[in-house]
Amino acid sequence: DLKYTSLDEIYIDLQENKYKGIIIDNLYFRNTEIIDVVSSLKSKGFIIVSPLNWCDKYLHKCPSSSMSQDEILNLQIASNKNQIQFRIKRFNDIFISLILLLILSPLFLVILIFLLVFEGKPIFYSQTRTGINNKTILISKFRTMIVNAERNGPQWSKIDDPRITRFGKFLRKYRLDELPQLISVIKGEMSLIGPRPERPEIETLLREKIPHYNIRNIVKPGISGWAQVNYHYGANLEDSINKLSYDIYYVKNFSLALDLIILFKTIKIIFQARGSQPKN
């Protein structure tokens, strides 16, 4: 499928255009001729990367459509090798969550009173979500929508969603509605950092439409994640595809240092009060 007739032509073209390297799809590595070309180019100092590795290094995301079965298997194996880091992460989750609950307890009380006075009961809203290894979990939020907001079934939020209450908009703007999930973190069902847990009804649809969607569920879901600090609020299939690419990056590059980066980015977003609404 190459337009070149010899290795020399490729080499000359790369030099004339001052290319530092080339991106080659993994499928081409099954071709012996291509492997020979790649080896020769690498020996001449050119960088050879796959589309996935290029996205990982320069875009900090990993599109699921670019992943091979081998790469998926490697992700699963890598998650098993990180057990020591996951144990430290679990300790940090419990410690930080307890500290936050203690410090923010006055704020909890204020929110409870405001919701009770201005919105009425129920104060909390519970929802079934998909957790690690596809196990269902129950998460709670401060209620931000009108009662029976989903009487017509689960649906994505939209710009200026009429179902969101006035006080609910404020809570969502500063992510205060998510605070009750600290209890889920202490229970071990969630982590402070990880892919946001999706609703099973919506996730069933996304698995049918998006390749390898299930990868995000090999780690615990989080209150905040790499997708949340790098992409706007998701409200459709295209958004879910983009957010998955960030979730896969997180799974692929998991480290305590990355968790710390996400934590600080989350704090910055909260104080800037941005990203709480979909763009379209």
C-alpha positions as CSV (number, residue, x, y, z in Angstrom):
1,D,0.0,0.0,0.0
2,L,3.0,2.3,0.0
3,K,3.6,4.8,-2.7
4,Y,7.3,4.2,-2.6
5,T,9.2,1.6,-4.7
6,S,12.3,1.4,-2.5
7,L,13.6,2.2,1.0
8,D,15.9,4.9,-0.4
9,E,12.8,6.8,-1.7
10,I,11.2,6.7,1.8
11,Y,14.4,7.9,3.4
12,I,14.9,10.8,0.9
13,D,11.3,11.9,1.3
14,L,11.5,11.9,5.1
15,Q,14.8,13.9,4.9
16,E,13.5,16.5,2.3
17,N,10.4,17.2,4.4
18,K,12.4,17.2,7.6
19,Y,10.2,14.6,9.2
20,K,11.5,13.3,12.6
21,G,9.6,10.0,12.2
22,I,6.5,8.2,11.1
23,I,3.3,6.8,12.5
24,I,2.5,3.3,11.5
25,D,-0.7,1.4,12.3
26,N,-0.2,-1.8,14.3
27,L,-1.8,-3.8,11.5
28,Y,1.1,-3.1,9.2
29,F,3.5,-4.9,11.6
30,R,2.1,-8.2,10.4
31,N,3.8,-7.4,7.0
32,T,7.4,-8.7,6.9
33,E,8.3,-6.1,4.3
34,I,7.0,-3.2,6.5
35,I,8.9,-4.6,9.5
36,D,12.2,-4.5,7.5
37,V,11.5,-0.9,6.4
38,V,10.7,0.1,10.0
39,S,13.9,-1.5,11.2
40,S,16.0,0.3,8.6
41,L,14.4,3.7,9.4
42,K,15.0,3.2,13.1
43,S,18.6,2.4,12.5
44,K,18.9,5.8,10.6
45,G,17.5,7.6,13.7
46,F,13.9,8.1,12.7
47,I,11.2,7.8,15.4
48,I,8.6,5.0,14.7
49,V,5.4,5.2,16.7
50,S,1.9,3.6,16.6
51,P,-1.2,5.9,16.5
52,L,-2.0,4.9,20.0
53,N,1.5,5.8,21.4
54,W,1.5,9.1,19.5
55,C,-1.9,10.1,21.0
56,D,-0.7,8.9,24.4
57,K,2.5,11.0,24.3
58,Y,1.3,14.2,22.6
59,L,-2.4,14.4,23.2
60,H,-2.5,12.6,26.6
61,K,-5.4,10.4,25.5
62,C,-5.8,7.0,23.9
63,P,-8.6,6.5,21.4
64,S,-10.2,3.0,21.9
65,S,-10.4,2.6,18.1
66,S,-6.6,2.6,17.9
67,M,-6.1,-0.2,20.4
68,S,-5.2,-3.8,19.4
69,Q,-6.1,-6.9,21.4
70,D,-2.5,-7.2,22.5
71,E,-2.6,-3.6,23.9
72,I,-5.9,-4.3,25.8
73,L,-4.4,-7.5,27.3
74,N,-1.3,-5.5,28.3
75,L,-3.5,-2.9,30.1
76,Q,-5.2,-5.7,32.1
77,I,-1.9,-7.3,33.0
78,A,-0.4,-3.9,34.0
79,S,-3.4,-3.2,36.3
80,N,-2.6,-6.4,38.2
81,K,1.1,-5.4,38.6
82,N,0.2,-2.1,40.2
83,Q,-1.2,-3.7,43.4
84,I,1.2,-1.9,45.7
85,Q,0.3,1.5,44.2
86,F,-3.4,0.6,44.4
87,R,-3.0,-0.2,48.2
88,I,-1.3,3.2,48.7
89,K,-4.1,4.8,46.7
90,R,-6.7,3.1,48.9
91,F,-5.0,4.4,52.1
92,N,-4.9,7.9,50.6
93,D,-8.6,7.7,49.6
94,I,-9.7,6.8,53.1
95,F,-7.4,9.4,54.8
96,I,-8.3,12.3,52.5
97,S,-12.0,11.5,52.5
98,L,-12.2,11.4,56.3
99,I,-10.3,14.8,56.4
100,L,-12.6,16.3,53.8
101,L,-15.7,15.0,55.6
102,L,-14.4,16.6,58.9
103,I,-13.5,19.9,57.4
104,L,-16.6,20.2,55.2
105,S,-19.1,19.0,57.7
106,P,-20.3,22.7,58.4
107,L,-20.8,23.0,54.6
108,F,-22.8,19.7,54.5
109,L,-25.1,21.1,57.2
110,V,-25.6,24.4,55.3
111,I,-26.4,22.5,52.0
112,L,-28.9,20.2,53.9
113,I,-30.7,23.2,55.4
114,F,-30.9,25.1,52.1
115,L,-32.2,22.0,50.2
116,L,-34.8,21.3,52.9
117,V,-36.0,25.0,52.9
118,F,-35.9,25.8,49.2
119,E,-36.3,22.5,47.5
120,G,-37.9,20.2,50.0
121,K,-37.4,16.5,50.3
122,P,-35.8,14.3,49.2
123,I,-32.4,15.9,50.0
124,F,-30.3,13.1,48.5
125,Y,-30.6,11.4,45.1
126,S,-29.3,7.9,44.8
127,Q,-28.5,6.3,41.5
128,T,-27.2,2.9,40.3
129,R,-23.8,3.1,38.5
130,T,-21.3,0.6,37.1
131,G,-18.2,0.1,39.2
132,I,-15.0,-1.9,38.9
133,N,-15.3,-5.2,37.0
134,N,-18.8,-4.1,35.9
135,K,-20.3,-4.6,39.4
136,T,-23.2,-2.2,40.1
137,I,-22.8,0.3,42.9
138,L,-25.2,2.8,44.5
139,I,-23.9,6.4,44.6
140,S,-25.6,9.4,46.3
141,K,-25.6,13.1,45.5
142,F,-27.3,16.1,46.8
143,R,-30.5,16.4,44.8
144,T,-30.1,19.0,42.0
145,M,-33.1,18.2,39.8
146,I,-36.8,18.4,40.3
147,V,-38.5,15.4,41.8
148,N,-39.2,12.6,39.2
149,A,-36.9,14.3,36.7
150,E,-36.4,11.0,34.9
151,R,-39.9,9.7,34.8
152,N,-39.4,9.2,31.1
153,G,-36.3,7.2,31.6
154,P,-32.5,7.9,31.8
155,Q,-31.2,10.7,29.7
156,W,-28.2,12.9,29.3
157,S,-28.2,16.4,30.6
158,K,-28.3,19.4,28.2
159,I,-27.5,23.1,28.2
160,D,-29.8,25.0,30.6
161,D,-31.5,21.7,31.5
162,P,-35.0,22.7,32.8
163,R,-35.0,19.8,35.2
164,I,-32.1,21.3,37.2
165,T,-33.3,23.5,40.1
166,R,-32.0,27.0,40.9
167,F,-30.0,25.8,43.9
168,G,-29.1,22.7,42.0
169,K,-27.3,24.8,39.4
170,F,-25.2,26.4,42.1
171,L,-24.3,23.0,43.6
172,R,-23.3,21.6,40.2
173,K,-21.3,24.7,39.3
174,Y,-19.0,24.1,42.2
175,R,-19.3,20.3,42.2
176,L,-20.8,20.3,45.7
177,D,-23.5,17.8,44.7
178,E,-20.8,15.1,44.5
179,L,-19.7,15.5,48.1
180,P,-21.8,12.6,49.5
181,Q,-19.8,10.2,47.3
182,L,-17.0,10.5,49.8
183,I,-19.0,7.9,51.7
184,S,-18.7,5.6,48.7
185,V,-14.9,6.2,48.7
186,I,-14.6,5.2,52.3
187,K,-16.7,2.1,51.7
188,G,-14.3,1.1,48.9
189,E,-16.8,1.2,46.1
190,M,-15.2,4.3,44.6
191,S,-11.9,6.2,44.6
192,L,-11.3,9.9,44.7
193,I,-9.7,9.6,41.3
194,G,-10.8,7.4,38.4
195,P,-13.2,7.2,35.5
196,R,-16.6,8.6,36.4
197,P,-19.1,5.7,36.9
198,E,-21.7,5.5,34.2
199,R,-25.3,4.4,34.5
200,P,-25.8,0.8,33.5
201,E,-28.6,1.7,31.0
202,I,-26.4,4.3,29.2
203,E,-23.3,2.1,29.5
204,T,-25.1,-0.8,27.7
205,L,-25.7,1.6,24.7
206,L,-22.1,2.9,24.8
207,R,-20.7,-0.7,24.8
208,E,-22.6,-1.4,21.6
209,K,-21.4,1.8,19.9
210,I,-17.8,2.3,21.2
211,P,-15.1,-0.3,20.8
212,H,-13.4,-1.5,24.0
213,Y,-15.6,0.7,26.2
214,N,-15.3,-1.8,29.0
215,I,-11.6,-1.0,29.5
216,R,-12.5,1.9,31.8
217,N,-14.1,-0.6,34.3
218,I,-10.9,-2.4,35.2
219,V,-10.1,0.2,37.8
220,K,-12.4,1.8,40.5
221,P,-14.5,4.7,39.4
222,G,-13.7,8.1,40.8
223,I,-15.4,11.3,42.0
224,S,-13.1,13.1,39.5
225,G,-10.9,11.8,36.7
226,W,-8.5,12.5,33.8
227,A,-11.5,12.9,31.5
228,Q,-13.2,15.4,33.8
229,V,-10.2,17.7,34.1
230,N,-9.5,17.6,30.3
231,Y,-12.9,17.5,28.7
232,H,-16.1,19.3,29.1
233,Y,-19.3,17.8,30.6
234,G,-20.4,14.9,28.4
235,A,-23.9,14.9,26.9
236,N,-23.9,12.7,23.8
237,L,-22.2,9.7,22.1
238,E,-19.4,11.8,20.6
239,D,-18.5,13.2,24.1
240,S,-18.5,9.7,25.5
241,I,-16.0,8.6,22.8
242,N,-13.7,11.5,23.6
243,K,-14.0,11.0,27.4
244,L,-13.3,7.3,27.0
245,S,-10.0,8.1,25.3
246,Y,-8.9,10.1,28.4
247,D,-10.1,7.3,30.7
248,I,-8.0,4.8,28.8
249,Y,-5.0,7.1,29.1
250,Y,-5.6,7.1,32.9
251,V,-5.8,3.3,33.0
252,K,-2.7,3.0,30.8
253,N,-0.6,5.5,32.7
254,F,-1.9,5.1,36.2
255,S,0.4,6.4,39.0
256,L,0.1,8.1,42.3
257,A,1.7,11.2,40.7
258,L,-1.0,11.3,38.0
259,D,-3.6,11.1,40.7
260,L,-2.0,14.1,42.4
261,I,-2.0,16.1,39.1
262,I,-5.8,15.3,38.6
263,L,-6.5,16.2,42.2
264,F,-4.9,19.7,41.8
265,K,-6.6,20.2,38.4
266,T,-9.9,19.3,40.0
267,I,-9.5,21.9,42.7
268,K,-8.6,24.5,40.1
269,I,-11.7,23.7,38.1
270,I,-13.9,23.9,41.2
271,F,-12.6,27.3,42.1
272,Q,-13.0,28.5,38.5
273,A,-16.6,27.1,38.5
274,R,-16.3,25.7,35.0
275,G,-17.1,22.5,33.2
276,S,-20.4,21.8,34.9
277,Q,-22.5,22.0,31.7
278,P,-22.4,20.4,28.3
279,K,-21.2,22.5,25.4
280,N,-24.1,21.5,23.1
